[in-house]
Amino acid sequence: MDVLVNLLSAAFYEGLAYGLVAIGVYLTFRVLAFPDLTVDGSYPLGGAVAAILIVNGVNPWLATVAALGAGLCAGLATSLLNTKLRITALLAGILMMAALYPINLMVMGGQANIGLLREITVFDQVSQFLGIDDKVTLSIIFMVILAIIILLILNWFLRTEIGLALRATGENEQMVRGLGGNTDMTTILGVSISNGLVALAGALLAQRGGGADVGMGIGMIVMGLASVIIGEAIFRPRGVTAILLAVVGGTFIYRLFIGVALRFHLVSASNLKLITAVLVIIALAIPYIQKKLRHEWVPPAARM
């Protein structure tokens, strides 16, 4: 029973924390139809900015906000490459992902990792404020409150005029342009928000995990995609609110699956990303296979 409780507690916390990454991936891949690979670089960027600032005596809350801002800037750079220089979304993301690796190293002062075990983090301050010593309980309460705030803001934003224009841009960019909409601006806004959320997750998980590492973002995009696909497949959401909750729910299920697989030695830690990639490939291939079985014509996949 204790093992089950521990697995569920860890999956619940990680589902909320990594859920921010999944929501960011959902905004670009699903809402904007923008295959953004910057995620693998903006996630460690958030952790690096928060860690280096906290180590240098900056208030952890300000450090976390700065990490969010750094993620917004990373997304802004990617979207500008696409909208202003007309570099394809995929290539723009790859270029920024590659550029962010040395940038993250520079932010961290040339170190591959920065420890935070002896530093005061937002979790420590919340623990003192609430008087809760149990780290697991504290982490869950903190992430529940933060997730509710972010989901409420996003739910409101995606229903506003700007939010509707952002969603319409992903559905039919030519139509939005024809109606006089500024699709460049909505793309910039959406990609920036996406990477801001990813960097925020990186900052929080670095503080909770005791440090930031320059390689902590490897495979984040695959994890985010897996969470989005699992959430959509299981919950089949309709409407903005249901979709946002489904993405977070998909992240919880994914982290629970990973926790069970590791706990019972079904897979090794070194093979996790391979297993995740295979799951994503299978999930993406299912619609194609179903259409083939029904003898329906399937157009070639877009190459650019």
ZAMARGU-4260 file (C-alpha; in steps of 0.2 Angstrom, whole numbers, plus 5000, padded with zeros to 4 digits):
<rodrens>
0) 5000/5000/5000 | 5014/5012/5004 | 5022/5009/4987 | 5006/5013/4979 | 5003/5029/4989
5) 5021/5034/4985 | 5019/5031/4966 | 5003/5040/4966 | 5010/5055/4976 | 5025/5056/4965
10) 5015/5055/4949 | 5003/5068/4955 | 5016/5081/4959 | 5026/5077/4943 | 5010/5077/4933
15) 5006/5095/4938 | 5024/5101/4936 | 5028/5093/4919 | 5010/5097/4915 | 5016/5115/4912
20) 5028/5108/4899 | 5014/5098/4891 | 5003/5113/4890 | 5017/5123/4882 | 5019/5109/4869
25) 5000/5109/4866 | 5000/5127/4863 | 5013/5126/4849 | 5009/5109/4841 | 4990/5108/4843
30) 4984/5126/4844 | 4996/5135/4832 | 5002/5120/4822 | 5019/5126/4825 | 5032/5111/4828
35) 5043/5120/4840 | 5058/5111/4846 | 5064/5125/4857 | 5057/5116/4872 | 5072/5105/4874
40) 5082/5121/4876 | 5070/5133/4886 | 5067/5120/4899 | 5085/5119/4905 | 5086/5138/4902
45) 5073/5141/4916 | 5082/5130/4928 | 5099/5138/4924 | 5092/5156/4926 | 5083/5152/4943
50) 5098/5142/4950 | 5111/5155/4946 | 5101/5169/4953 | 5096/5159/4969 | 5115/5155/4972
55) 5119/5173/4970 | 5107/5178/4983 | 5092/5184/4973 | 5075/5180/4981 | 5069/5163/4974
60) 5052/5171/4969 | 5061/5184/4958 | 5072/5171/4951 | 5057/5160/4946 | 5049/5175/4938
65) 5066/5179/4929 | 5066/5161/4923 | 5049/5163/4916 | 5055/5179/4907 | 5070/5170/4900
70) 5058/5157/4892 | 5047/5170/4885 | 5063/5178/4876 | 5068/5161/4870 | 5051/5158/4862
75) 5051/5176/4855 | 5067/5173/4847 | 5061/5157/4838 | 5045/5165/4833 | 5054/5180/4825
80) 5065/5168/4815 | 5049/5161/4808 | 5039/5176/4806 | 5052/5189/4801 | 5066/5179/4793
85) 5053/5167/4785 | 5063/5152/4792 | 5052/5136/4793 | 5045/5133/4811 | 5054/5116/4812
90) 5071/5123/4807 | 5069/5139/4818 | 5066/5128/4833 | 5081/5117/4829 | 5092/5132/4828
95) 5086/5139/4844 | 5088/5123/4853 | 5106/5121/4847 | 5109/5140/4852 | 5102/5138/4869
100) 5114/5124/4874 | 5129/5136/4875 | 5119/5150/4881 | 5113/5139/4896 | 5131/5135/4899
105) 5136/5154/4899 | 5121/5157/4911 | 5128/5144/4923 | 5145/5152/4923 | 5152/5138/4912
110) 5147/5124/4924 | 5137/5109/4919 | 5126/5109/4934 | 5122/5120/4949 | 5117/5113/4966
115) 5103/5121/4976 | 5102/5109/4991 | 5109/5122/5003 | 5099/5136/4996 | 5082/5144/5000
120) 5070/5140/4987 | 5051/5144/4984 | 5047/5127/4991 | 5056/5131/5007 | 5048/5148/5009
125) 5031/5141/5006 | 5035/5127/5019 | 5039/5141/5032 | 5023/5150/5027 | 5011/5135/5028
130) 5020/5126/5042 | 5021/5110/5032 | 5037/5100/5034 | 5033/5085/5023 | 5041/5089/5006
135) 5029/5078/4996 | 5013/5086/5003 | 5020/5103/5002 | 5025/5100/4984 | 5008/5094/4979
140) 4999/5108/4988 | 5010/5121/4980 | 5009/5114/4962 | 4990/5112/4964 | 4988/5130/4968
145) 5000/5136/4954 | 4992/5124/4941 | 4974/5130/4946 | 4980/5148/4943 | 4989/5145/4927
150) 4974/5135/4920 | 4962/5148/4925 | 4972/5162/4916 | 4975/5151/4900 | 4956/5146/4900
155) 4952/5165/4901 | 4965/5170/4888 | 4961/5157/4875 | 4943/5163/4875 | 4947/5182/4873
160) 4948/5190/4856 | 4967/5188/4855 | 4965/5170/4861 | 4952/5166/4848 | 4964/5174/4834
165) 4978/5163/4841 | 4968/5147/4839 | 4961/5152/4822 | 4979/5155/4816 | 4983/5137/4819
170) 4967/5131/4811 | 4968/5142/4795 | 4981/5155/4794 | 4976/5160/4776 | 4958/5164/4782
175) 4964/5174/4797 | 4976/5184/4785 | 4961/5187/4773 | 4951/5194/4787 | 4964/5206/4791
180) 4971/5197/4806 | 4990/5198/4811 | 4995/5180/4811 | 5013/5185/4814 | 5009/5193/4831
185) 4998/5178/4836 | 5012/5166/4832 | 5024/5176/4842 | 5013/5177/4856 | 5009/5159/4856
190) 5026/5152/4855 | 5033/5165/4868 | 5019/5159/4880 | 5023/5141/4877 | 5042/5143/4880
195) 5038/5154/4896 | 5028/5140/4903 | 5041/5127/4899 | 5055/5138/4907 | 5044/5140/4922
200) 5042/5121/4924 | 5061/5120/4923 | 5064/5133/4936 | 5052/5124/4948 | 5058/5107/4945
205) 5076/5113/4947 | 5072/5120/4964 | 5062/5105/4969 | 5076/5093/4963 | 5090/5102/4971
210) 5099/5109/4956 | 5099/5113/4938 | 5109/5103/4924 | 5113/5109/4907 | 5106/5092/4900
215) 5090/5092/4910 | 5080/5096/4894 | 5085/5082/4883 | 5069/5073/4878 | 5057/5086/4885
220) 5048/5088/4868 | 5045/5070/4867 | 5038/5069/4884 | 5027/5084/4881 | 5020/5076/4865
225) 5017/5059/4874 | 5007/5068/4888 | 4997/5078/4875 | 4993/5062/4865 | 4989/5052/4880
230) 4977/5065/4887 | 4968/5067/4870 | 4967/5048/4867 | 4960/5044/4885 | 4949/5059/4889
235) 4944/5064/4871 | 4941/5082/4877 | 4929/5095/4870 | 4931/5113/4873 | 4946/5123/4880
240) 4944/5119/4898 | 4942/5101/4895 | 4957/5101/4883 | 4969/5110/4896 | 4963/5097/4910
245) 4966/5083/4898 | 4984/5088/4894 | 4988/5089/4913 | 4979/5072/4915 | 4989/5064/4901
250) 5005/5070/4910 | 4999/5062/4926 | 4996/5045/4917 | 5012/5046/4908 | 5022/5050/4924
255) 5013/5036/4933 | 5017/5024/4919 | 5035/5029/4920 | 5035/5027/4939 | 5028/5010/4939
260) 5040/5004/4925 | 5055/5010/4935 | 5048/5004/4952 | 5045/4986/4946 | 5061/4986/4934
265) 5051/4984/4918 | 5063/4996/4909 | 5079/5003/4914 | 5081/5022/4917 | 5093/5023/4901
270) 5079/5016/4890 | 5065/5028/4896 | 5066/5040/4882 | 5067/5026/4869 | 5051/5019/4876
275) 5043/5036/4876 | 5048/5039/4858 | 5041/5022/4853 | 5024/5026/4862 | 5023/5043/4853
280) 5027/5035/4836 | 5013/5022/4839 | 5000/5035/4844 | 5004/5046/4829 | 5003/5031/4817
285) 4986/5024/4824 | 4976/5036/4813 | 4985/5032/4798 | 4983/5013/4801 | 4965/5015/4804
290) 4962/5025/4787 | 4972/5012/4778 | 4962/4998/4785 | 4946/5007/4779 | 4955/5009/4762
295) 4955/5028/4763 | 4967/5039/4754 | 4980/5047/4765 | 4990/5062/4758 | 5009/5062/4760
300) 5015/5070/4776 | 5021/5088/4775 | 5040/5089/4773 | 5042/5108/4778
</rodrens>
